[in-house]
Amino acid sequence: MLTRTERWSGSLTIGDGWASLEGVTGGNALHAHLAHQMTAAIDCSLEVECAGKVHLVPSGLYAIIPSGLAHSIGPSGTRIRSFYFDLARFEVATKVSTRSFEIADPHLSAALDVYDDTGVFPGEILSQSIPDRRRNLPGHALVELLESAAPAVTPRWVAQSLGVSSSRLRQISHSTFGVPISHVLQWRQLQCAARALSESASLADAADAGGFSDQAHFTRRMRRWFGVAPGAGLSGLDIRVSSSAFGC
């Protein structure tokens, strides 16, 4: 079994459809999450438990943990770097499975290590194509609307505000962001809540800032994307918002 302590430490940065974590491992029981995850240990081997087996990942190589795969990582106290991203938006630029645990090849692992602590997601490494918002006029209107909208807007409200049908909004969202509008809005709420947490707000106030119905709703959403709750596994982390994120 993997060794466990209660709290993680470090920083979690949340961006548009992605997040990055630089820190030290704490407690994590077997869990699965909606985001795709790539994690590397900085100065020792990483232990990834899944499917009843503990995999040892050499220092510097990234474990690829696909969405929905139950896993835990350790040992406790290990310095790690993790990337989380929405599979609907980013495709790993290498031929790896998205259904089972794998270890990234040294080339991809080295490329990811070029990332520094600026909060700029290495999208050009992890994606084969990211839509260019500037060339998409309907998408430009959608981006402008989201930059000034309240955190908890619904897809129906967005469609009405743009004067388009629900089916047309789905097309615009996919051509602009590569994901359903519901995913865009969920990440935006997380960004708004994270911004409040970064300003020392309580979990309840952060949930309110993100437009969640209550603190439990915020916790469920964090668990769904990252597999941890802001009041438990993330309580020792400095939570930030990427400078490229939508305004909240």
N, C-alpha and C positions, 0 to 999 in steps of 0.2 A: 504493500500500500504506500501511497505517496504521503510524505510528511506534511503536516498542516499547521499553520498558525492562523490567527484570526484576521489580521489586517494586511492589506496590500499598501505599498507606498510608491510614490512617483507622480507622474502626470498623465492625464488622459486628455487628448485633444480631439474635439469633435468637429468635423467639417461637413461638406455637402456630399452625403452618401458614403462617408468614410470616417474612421477614427484611428488614432495611433496612441499607443501606450508605451511609455518608457518608465520602468519601475522595478520593483522587487516583489516577487510572488508572495502571496499569502494564502489563506484558506480558499479552496475551491473543490467542492464535491463534484462528482460526475454531473455534467450539465451539457445542454446543447443550446445553440442560439441561431438567430436568423442571419446574422452577418457571417460572411466567410472570414476566416482568420489565418494569419501567417505569423508565427512566433519563433524567435530565436533567443537562446541564452547567450549572454555577452561573454562570460569568462568560465563557463563550465558546461557540462552536458545538460541537456534539457530532458526531462522525463514527461512523456505524454501517455496517459492511460486511456485506452479506448478498446472496445470490443474484448474486454477481459484480459488485455495484455498491456504491459508497460514498454513503450518504445523509447530507446535512447537516441537522442538527436545530438550529434557533435556540436560543440560551441561554434557559433557563427553561421551554422546552416539553419534554414527556416523550416519549421514544421508547417505543413499545409493542412489545416483542419476545416473541412467543408461545412457549410451550413447544415444544421440538423444532426451532426455527428456528436453523440454523447462522449464527453472526454473530461479529463482534468489534467492540469499541468503542475510540475514541481521540479525539483524538491523545493520546499519552503525556503525563502530567503534567496532565491536565485534572481540575479539581475537579468531582465528580459527586455526585448523590444517586440511589440506586436502591432500588426496592422489589421484593422477590421474594415470590411467594405461590402457594399450591397452588390451581390452577384448579378443583379439585374442591370447594374450600371457598368461594372468593371469586369473585364475578362482577363484572367492571368495570361500573360504573354509567353506562355510556354505550354507544351503538351503534357498537362497533368490531369489527373482525374479530379472531378468535383464531387465524387461520391464516397471516397474513402481516404483515410489518412495517408499522406505521402511526405517525403522530405524533398524540399526544393533543391535543384542542382546548384553547384557552387557558383555558376555564372549569375543566376538570378539572385542568390543570396548576397553575393558581393555587390550587385547593382542596388539592392535594397539598402545596403549599409551606407550608400552615398547619402541617403536621407540624413539630415541633421535636425536640430531642435528648433527649426524655424516655423514649424507647423505647416509646411508645404507638403502635401501628399504626393508621393512619387507615382502619380497617375500614368505618366508616360511609360513607366516600367510595368505596371500591373494591368494596363489596358491596351488593347489593340486600336481602339478608336473611342474618343470621347467627343460627343457632338459639339460643334462650334456654335455657341449661342448667337454670336454676332451675325451669322449668315442666315439666321432663321427669324424672319420678321414676326410671325405669330409668337414664336418662342421668346423674342425680346419683350413683347407685351406681357407675357406670362411672368418673366423674370422681374420686370418692373412692378407688376402687381404684387408679387410675393414679397418684394423688398419693403413694401409699405403696409402690408396686410397684418391683421392681428394674428397671433400664433395659432389659434385653434380654428382657422377657417376650414371649411369642408370642400370637397371636390365640387359639390353642387354650387356652393357660393362662388367658387373660382370660375366655373363655367358661366354662371349668370353675369358675373362682373366683366368677363371678356366678351359676353354676348355670343357664346358658341354653345353647341350641343355637348352633351356628355361624351358622345363618341368622338366628336371633333377635339375635345379637350384631351382625351386619351391619346389621340394622334399627335397633338402638339407636345404633350409631355414626353412621349417616347422619342420624338424627333429632336427635342431640346435637351432632355436629360438622359434618355435611354432607359427610363423607368416609369412605372405607373405614377400618376399624380399622388396617389395615397402614400407611396414611399417618400416622395419629395416632401410632402407635408409632415410626415412622421419625423424625418430627419430634422426638419426645420423646428419642430416643437422641442426636440432634444437639444438643439443648438440654443434655443431661447432659455430653456431650463438650465443648461450648462453655464450660460453667461451669468445667470443669477447666482448659481452656486459659486462661480469664480469671484463674485462680488460679496461673498460671505453670507448669502441668504440661507435661511433654513431650508430643509427639504420641502416643507409645506409651501413656503414662499416661492421656491424654485419651481415646484409643480404648478403653482398659480401663474408664474411668469411664462411657463411653457404652454399655458392653456389646457393643462390636464384637469380632469374633473376633480381629482384629489391626489393626495400623495401616493395612494395605492396604485392609481392609474399610471403615474409617473414610474413607479417601481416596476410594474408589469411591463411597461414599454422598454425600460432599460434591460430587464431580464430577457425580453424577447430578442433584442438586437445583440446584446453583449454577454448574456448569461449571468450577469451579476446585478445586484440591487445597489442603488446609491447609498442606502443606509447601512449596508453590510460590507460586501467585498470592496466597494469603491470608497468607503468612508475615509480611508487614509490617503486618498489620491487628490492631487490638485487638478481640478477639472477645468479645462480651457475650451475656448471656441476659436477655430481657425479664423484668421483675418479675412479669408476668402468667403466666409459663410454669409448667408443672407442676413440682412438687418433684422433685428428683433424688436 
